[in-house]
């Protein structure tokens, strides 16, 4: 059943009921300062608009409502704070439709793309899922917008198709990793594991101490994919050409041992999962890790701000990459941010452009990350996250970036991605099929995607 989508009008100083702390220090968020001048590096159109507002008291986009579509993770306190500041500075207001997520959300955006019924602005995936949409049908090519000069090359490559640039980063990078409750490690004298065997040893110690070693959210199947997807650093370390070979159909999950291992790792965890593993939701996971109900969670680090809503001390939460077999090469699989996309049929492209130019000003970036926090290091060139951002990002994740031990997730290196991955990872996690069976089934699923995209898979 499709969920009812309710529009939410964001005007003036927002009073929407989201906690304004997130992945920041316990001091809370940064207040909006409507009368502050725009930062020097804001776009020229936004600067001009801000000057006009300051000089005349009129706001150049007053009366304009920008309709946008995105998930709850993107419709967060930071985004809302920046939109409130944009309303104060530029005058436009914002109306959001909430993406229900998962396959339902995928179907909605594809249907609206096909019918030409897109909002002015939307948040959607970069990488392989952008390819699936055939974005030239509905998204504006922003190659000639000055803001793209602020984005790093890794991000730009994830939103560029046939020379056209379609996306702008909605937030920071993130990772498919392990979010964990540090007090349990301190209590039992455990160390961050650099190998999968060490990780399983930690799980045994936690189970012996009466704790839940790993939280599994089978009630929201998208989240069960993260162990498989986040293990890609280890696949790439063992098979550096895997992305190219996989795209060409010469390497498969069932035939490459390092890739098969990403599936069989689920089998190793079955005895260590929470009792309600088949029904637990992502919201349950945020609470379980934040309160120490469980110790580890394989999840995208976009959940960090929501986990931290449940803790008194943000430093109690840490992050490490999915361990492999080489203790000297423990790395992190990185996701580029979800992206803003502009409808090429929007009647408010100038207002959307002015908003995005403001969005990437230092003023707005500090407001966003100071209010909501960060899911990982930023992909804005030269921008440093505020000191208020939690140590799980600034210390734990940043270490991998500083040491060069990161790799983009496979979906940013190959356009091919199966459509039923989450059902398979859920089934393996619940012990309903083996990892090897799932690997072979996923190869078949990926073949359908490859054929649709014109690749000659055998």
C-alpha positions as CSV (number, residue, x, y, z in Angstrom):
1,X,0.0,0.0,0.0
2,X,1.3,3.4,-0.9
3,X,1.7,5.7,2.1
4,X,-0.2,9.0,2.0
5,X,2.2,11.9,1.2
6,X,1.5,15.1,3.1
7,X,3.0,18.4,2.0
8,X,4.7,20.3,4.7
9,X,5.1,24.1,4.3
10,X,8.4,25.4,5.6
11,X,8.2,29.2,6.3
12,X,10.0,31.7,8.4
13,X,11.6,30.3,11.5
14,X,10.7,26.6,11.4
15,X,8.9,24.9,14.3
16,X,9.0,21.4,12.8
17,X,9.4,18.8,15.6
18,X,12.9,17.4,14.8
19,X,15.6,17.4,17.5
20,X,18.2,20.0,16.6
21,X,21.3,18.2,17.9
22,X,22.3,15.3,15.8
23,X,26.0,14.4,15.3
24,X,27.2,17.4,17.2
25,X,28.4,18.2,20.7
26,X,25.9,18.2,23.5
27,X,25.6,22.0,23.2
28,X,23.0,21.5,20.5
29,X,22.5,23.3,17.2
30,X,23.4,26.7,15.8
31,X,20.8,29.3,15.7
32,X,19.7,30.9,12.5
33,X,20.9,34.5,12.1
34,X,18.7,36.1,9.4
35,X,20.4,39.5,9.6
36,X,23.9,38.2,9.1
37,X,25.4,39.0,5.7
38,X,26.0,36.2,3.2
39,X,29.4,34.6,3.2
40,X,32.0,35.8,0.7
41,X,32.0,32.6,-1.2
42,X,28.2,32.4,-1.8
43,X,27.2,32.5,-5.4
44,X,26.8,35.9,-7.1
45,X,23.1,35.6,-7.6
46,X,22.5,34.8,-3.9
47,X,24.8,37.7,-2.9
48,X,22.9,40.0,-5.1
49,X,19.6,38.8,-3.7
50,X,20.9,39.2,-0.2
51,X,22.1,42.7,-0.9
52,X,18.8,43.6,-2.4
53,X,17.0,42.3,0.6
54,X,19.3,44.2,3.0
55,X,19.0,47.5,1.0
56,X,15.3,47.6,0.3
57,X,13.8,45.3,2.8
58,X,12.3,43.4,-0.1
59,X,13.1,39.7,-0.7
60,X,13.7,38.9,-4.4
61,X,11.9,35.6,-4.3
62,X,9.0,36.5,-1.9
63,X,5.9,34.7,-3.1
64,X,7.8,31.8,-4.7
65,X,7.2,28.3,-3.3
66,X,9.8,25.7,-4.2
67,X,8.4,22.3,-4.1
68,X,10.9,19.5,-3.2
69,X,10.8,15.8,-2.7
70,X,13.1,13.8,-0.4
71,X,13.3,11.3,2.5
72,X,13.1,11.9,6.2
73,X,16.9,11.6,6.4
74,X,17.2,14.6,4.0
75,X,14.3,16.5,5.5
76,X,16.3,17.0,8.6
77,X,16.9,19.8,11.1
78,X,19.9,21.0,9.2
79,X,18.1,21.2,5.9
80,X,15.2,22.9,7.6
81,X,17.4,25.5,9.3
82,X,19.1,26.4,6.0
83,X,15.7,26.7,4.3
84,X,14.5,28.9,7.1
85,X,17.6,31.1,6.6
86,X,16.9,31.2,2.9
87,X,13.4,32.3,3.5
88,X,14.6,35.1,5.7
89,X,17.3,36.2,3.2
90,X,15.8,35.5,-0.2
91,X,12.0,35.2,0.5
92,X,11.2,31.8,-1.1
93,X,9.3,29.2,0.8
94,X,9.5,25.5,0.6
95,X,7.0,22.7,0.4
96,X,8.2,19.1,0.9
97,X,6.7,15.7,-0.1
98,X,8.3,12.9,2.0
99,X,9.8,10.0,0.1
100,X,8.6,6.8,1.8
101,X,11.9,5.1,0.9
102,X,12.8,1.7,-0.4
103,X,11.2,0.2,-3.5
104,X,8.1,2.3,-2.9
105,X,10.1,5.5,-3.2
106,X,12.0,4.1,-6.2
107,X,8.7,3.5,-8.0
108,X,7.3,7.0,-7.2
109,X,10.3,8.8,-8.7
110,X,10.4,6.6,-11.8
111,X,6.7,7.1,-12.4
112,X,6.9,10.9,-11.9
113,X,10.0,11.0,-14.1
114,X,8.1,9.2,-16.9
115,X,5.0,11.3,-16.6
116,X,6.8,14.6,-16.4
117,X,5.4,15.3,-12.9
118,X,8.5,16.3,-11.0
119,X,8.8,18.9,-8.2
120,X,11.1,21.9,-8.7
121,X,13.8,20.2,-6.6
122,X,14.4,16.7,-5.3
123,X,16.8,14.6,-3.4
124,X,17.9,11.4,-5.0
125,X,20.8,9.0,-5.1
126,X,24.0,9.6,-7.0
127,X,25.8,6.7,-8.8
128,X,24.1,3.7,-10.3
129,X,20.6,4.6,-9.2
130,X,20.9,7.9,-11.0
131,X,21.7,5.9,-14.2
132,X,18.6,3.9,-13.7
133,X,16.4,7.0,-14.0
134,X,17.8,8.1,-17.4
135,X,18.1,11.6,-15.8
136,X,18.2,13.6,-19.1
137,X,14.5,13.0,-19.4
138,X,13.7,15.2,-16.4
139,X,16.7,16.7,-14.6
140,X,18.5,19.9,-15.5
141,X,22.1,19.8,-16.6
142,X,23.9,22.2,-14.2
143,X,27.3,22.0,-15.9
144,X,27.4,25.7,-16.4
145,X,26.5,26.6,-12.8
146,X,29.4,28.1,-10.8
147,X,28.6,26.1,-7.7
148,X,29.9,22.9,-9.3
149,X,33.5,24.3,-8.9
150,X,33.1,23.7,-5.1
151,X,32.4,20.0,-5.4
152,X,35.3,17.4,-5.3
153,X,36.0,15.2,-8.2
154,X,34.8,12.0,-6.6
155,X,31.3,13.5,-6.0
156,X,31.1,15.0,-9.5
157,X,31.9,11.7,-11.1
158,X,29.0,10.2,-9.3
159,X,26.5,12.7,-10.8
160,X,27.9,13.0,-14.3
161,X,26.4,11.0,-17.2
162,X,27.5,11.5,-20.8
163,X,29.2,14.8,-19.9
164,X,26.2,16.3,-18.2
165,X,26.3,17.1,-14.5
166,X,22.9,16.7,-12.8
167,X,23.5,16.8,-9.0
168,X,24.7,18.9,-6.1
169,X,25.5,17.3,-2.7
170,X,22.7,17.5,-0.2
171,X,25.0,16.6,2.8
172,X,28.4,15.1,3.6
173,X,29.8,11.8,2.5
174,X,28.8,8.7,4.4
175,X,30.0,5.2,4.8
176,X,28.6,1.7,5.0
177,X,30.2,0.7,8.3
178,X,29.8,-0.5,11.9
179,X,28.3,2.0,14.3
180,X,29.1,0.8,17.8
181,X,28.5,1.5,21.5
182,X,31.9,2.3,23.0
183,X,31.1,1.8,26.7
184,X,30.6,-1.9,26.0
185,X,34.1,-2.1,24.5
186,X,35.5,-0.2,27.5
187,X,33.7,-2.4,30.0
188,X,35.0,-5.6,28.4
189,X,38.4,-4.3,27.4
190,X,37.8,-4.9,23.7
191,X,39.7,-3.2,20.9
192,X,38.4,-2.1,17.5
193,X,38.8,-5.2,15.3
194,X,41.0,-5.0,12.2
195,X,40.0,-8.4,10.9
196,X,36.7,-10.3,10.6
197,X,38.0,-13.0,12.9
198,X,38.7,-10.4,15.5
199,X,35.3,-9.0,15.1
200,X,33.7,-12.4,15.7
201,X,35.8,-12.8,18.8
202,X,34.5,-9.5,20.1
203,X,30.9,-10.7,19.4
204,X,31.6,-13.9,21.3
205,X,32.9,-11.9,24.3
206,X,29.8,-9.6,24.2
207,X,27.4,-12.6,24.0
208,X,29.1,-14.3,26.9
209,X,28.6,-11.0,28.9
210,X,24.9,-11.1,28.2
211,X,24.9,-8.4,25.6
212,X,23.4,-8.3,22.1
213,X,26.5,-8.2,19.8
214,X,24.9,-7.2,16.5
215,X,21.6,-5.4,15.8
216,X,19.7,-6.5,12.6
217,X,16.8,-4.5,11.3
218,X,14.9,-7.0,9.2
219,X,11.8,-4.9,9.5
220,X,13.3,-2.4,7.0
221,X,14.9,-4.5,4.4
222,X,17.0,-1.7,2.8
223,X,19.1,-1.5,5.9
224,X,20.1,-5.2,5.8
225,X,22.2,-4.5,2.6
226,X,24.9,-2.5,4.4
227,X,27.1,-5.4,5.5
228,X,27.2,-6.7,1.9
229,X,27.7,-3.2,0.3
230,X,30.0,-1.9,3.0
231,X,32.3,-4.9,2.6
232,X,33.3,-3.7,-0.9
233,X,36.6,-2.2,0.4
234,X,37.7,-5.7,1.1
235,X,36.5,-7.0,-2.3
236,X,38.4,-4.2,-4.1
237,X,41.5,-4.8,-1.9
238,X,41.6,-8.4,-3.0
239,X,40.4,-7.9,-6.6
240,X,41.3,-4.4,-7.7
241,X,39.7,-4.8,-11.1
242,X,36.4,-6.2,-9.8
243,X,34.3,-3.1,-10.6
244,X,35.4,-3.1,-14.3
245,X,35.2,-6.9,-14.6
246,X,31.7,-6.9,-12.9
247,X,30.4,-4.3,-15.2
248,X,31.6,-6.3,-18.2
249,X,30.2,-9.5,-16.8
250,X,33.5,-11.3,-16.5
251,X,33.4,-11.3,-12.7
252,X,30.5,-12.5,-10.6
253,X,29.7,-12.6,-6.9
254,X,29.4,-16.4,-7.0
255,X,32.7,-16.9,-8.8
256,X,35.0,-14.5,-7.0
257,X,35.8,-15.7,-3.5
258,X,36.3,-12.3,-2.0
259,X,33.0,-11.2,-3.4
260,X,31.2,-14.3,-2.2
261,X,32.6,-13.6,1.3
262,X,30.5,-10.4,1.4
263,X,27.5,-12.7,1.5
264,X,28.7,-15.5,3.7
265,X,29.6,-13.0,6.5
266,X,25.9,-12.9,7.3
267,X,26.0,-16.5,8.2
268,X,28.7,-15.8,10.8
269,X,26.4,-13.4,12.6
270,X,23.1,-15.3,12.9
271,X,23.8,-16.5,16.4
272,X,24.7,-13.0,17.6
273,X,21.6,-11.0,16.4
274,X,18.8,-9.4,18.4
275,X,15.8,-11.5,19.3
276,X,13.4,-9.3,17.2
277,X,15.7,-9.3,14.2
278,X,12.9,-10.0,11.7
279,X,10.7,-7.1,12.8
280,X,13.2,-4.5,14.1
281,X,13.2,-1.2,12.3
282,X,15.8,1.4,11.6
283,X,14.2,3.6,14.3
284,X,14.6,0.7,16.7
285,X,18.3,0.5,15.7
286,X,18.9,4.1,16.4
287,X,17.6,3.6,19.9
288,X,19.3,0.3,20.5
289,X,22.8,1.5,19.7
290,X,22.3,4.9,21.3
291,X,21.2,3.3,24.6
292,X,23.5,0.3,24.6
293,X,20.7,-2.2,24.1
294,X,23.0,-3.6,21.4
295,X,26.7,-3.1,20.6
296,X,27.2,-3.2,16.8
297,X,25.1,-2.2,13.8
298,X,26.0,-2.5,10.1
299,X,24.4,0.6,8.8
300,X,25.0,3.7,6.7
301,X,26.5,6.5,8.8
302,X,23.6,8.8,7.8
303,X,22.0,7.3,10.9
304,X,24.6,8.8,13.2
305,X,22.7,12.0,14.0
306,X,19.6,10.0,14.8
307,X,21.6,7.5,16.9
308,X,23.0,10.4,18.9
309,X,19.6,11.7,19.7
310,X,19.5,8.8,22.2
311,X,22.8,9.4,24.0
312,X,23.9,11.7,26.7
313,X,27.6,11.7,25.6
314,X,28.2,11.8,21.8
315,X,31.6,10.3,22.4
316,X,30.0,7.0,23.4
317,X,29.3,6.3,19.8
318,X,32.0,5.2,17.4
319,X,32.5,4.0,13.8
320,X,34.8,1.5,12.1
321,X,34.9,0.0,8.6
322,X,33.7,-3.6,7.9
323,X,36.7,-5.7,8.8
324,X,38.3,-8.0,6.2
325,X,41.1,-10.5,6.4
326,X,44.2,-8.2,6.3
327,X,44.9,-6.5,9.6
328,X,47.2,-4.0,7.8
329,X,44.5,-2.9,5.4
330,X,41.4,-2.1,7.3
331,X,39.5,0.4,5.2
332,X,36.1,2.1,4.7
333,X,33.6,1.9,1.9
334,X,32.4,5.4,1.2
335,X,29.0,6.6,-0.3
336,X,28.9,9.9,-2.0
337,X,26.0,12.1,-0.7
338,X,22.5,12.1,-1.8
339,X,22.1,14.9,-4.3
340,X,19.8,17.8,-5.1
341,X,18.4,17.6,-8.6
342,X,16.5,20.3,-10.4
343,X,13.5,19.7,-12.7
344,X,14.3,21.0,-16.2
345,X,10.6,21.9,-16.4
346,X,10.5,23.9,-13.2
347,X,9.0,27.4,-13.4
348,X,11.3,28.5,-10.6
349,X,14.8,27.6,-11.9
350,X,16.2,31.0,-11.0
351,X,14.9,30.7,-7.4
352,X,16.2,27.2,-7.1
353,X,19.6,28.3,-8.3
354,X,19.7,31.2,-5.8
355,X,18.8,28.8,-3.1
356,X,21.5,26.3,-4.0
357,X,24.1,29.1,-4.3
358,X,23.2,30.1,-0.7
359,X,23.2,26.4,0.4
360,X,26.9,26.1,-0.4
361,X,27.9,29.4,1.2
362,X,30.1,28.9,4.3
363,X,27.3,30.5,6.4
364,X,24.8,27.9,5.3
365,X,27.2,25.0,5.5
366,X,28.1,25.9,9.1
367,X,24.4,26.3,9.9
368,X,23.6,22.9,8.3
369,X,26.4,20.9,9.9
370,X,26.3,22.8,13.2
371,X,22.6,22.1,13.5
372,X,22.3,18.5,12.2
373,X,25.9,17.2,12.3
374,X,27.6,15.2,9.5
375,X,27.4,11.7,8.2
376,X,31.1,11.7,7.2
377,X,33.7,14.1,5.9
378,X,32.5,16.9,3.5
379,X,32.9,16.8,-0.3
380,X,33.0,20.6,-0.5
381,X,36.5,21.6,-1.4
382,X,38.4,23.4,1.4
383,X,35.5,23.2,3.8
384,X,36.2,22.0,7.3
385,X,33.4,20.6,9.5
386,X,32.7,22.5,12.7
387,X,34.3,21.3,15.9
388,X,30.8,20.5,17.2
389,X,30.6,17.5,14.8
390,X,30.9,14.2,16.7
391,X,34.1,12.3,17.2
392,X,32.7,9.3,15.3
393,X,33.0,11.4,12.1
394,X,35.8,13.9,12.9
395,X,38.1,11.2,14.4
396,X,37.0,7.7,13.6
397,X,36.0,8.2,10.0
398,X,38.5,10.9,9.2
399,X,41.3,8.6,10.1
400,X,40.5,6.3,7.1
401,X,40.3,9.3,4.8
402,X,43.7,10.7,6.1
403,X,45.3,7.3,5.6
404,X,44.0,6.9,2.1
405,X,42.1,3.7,3.1
406,X,38.8,4.5,1.5
407,X,37.1,3.3,-1.7
408,X,33.8,4.4,-3.2
409,X,31.0,1.9,-3.0
410,X,30.6,-0.3,-6.1
411,X,27.5,1.6,-7.1
412,X,29.7,4.7,-7.8
413,X,32.0,2.7,-10.0
414,X,29.5,0.6,-11.9
415,X,26.0,1.4,-13.2
416,X,24.9,-2.2,-12.6
417,X,23.0,-3.0,-9.4
418,X,20.5,-5.6,-8.7
419,X,16.9,-4.6,-7.8
420,X,16.3,-7.3,-5.2
421,X,19.4,-7.1,-3.1
422,X,17.6,-6.2,0.1
423,X,15.4,-9.2,0.0
424,X,18.4,-11.5,-0.4
425,X,20.5,-9.9,2.4
426,X,17.5,-10.1,4.7
427,X,17.0,-13.8,3.9
428,X,20.7,-14.6,4.5
429,X,20.7,-12.6,7.7
430,X,17.7,-14.4,9.0
431,X,19.2,-17.8,8.1
432,X,16.7,-18.5,5.4
433,X,19.4,-19.2,2.7
434,X,23.1,-19.5,2.5
435,X,25.5,-16.8,1.4
436,X,26.5,-18.8,-1.6
437,X,22.9,-19.3,-2.7
438,X,22.3,-15.6,-2.3
439,X,25.5,-14.7,-4.3
440,X,24.3,-16.8,-7.2
441,X,20.8,-15.4,-7.0
442,X,22.2,-11.8,-6.9
443,X,24.3,-12.5,-10.0
444,X,21.0,-13.4,-11.8
445,X,19.4,-10.3,-10.5
446,X,22.3,-8.1,-11.7
447,X,22.2,-9.7,-15.1
448,X,18.7,-8.3,-15.6
449,X,20.0,-4.8,-14.8
450,X,23.0,-5.3,-17.1
451,X,20.9,-6.4,-20.0
452,X,18.5,-3.4,-19.6
453,X,21.6,-1.1,-19.7
454,X,22.9,-2.7,-22.8
455,X,25.7,-4.8,-21.4
456,X,26.4,-8.2,-22.8
457,X,26.4,-10.4,-19.8
458,X,26.6,-14.2,-20.2
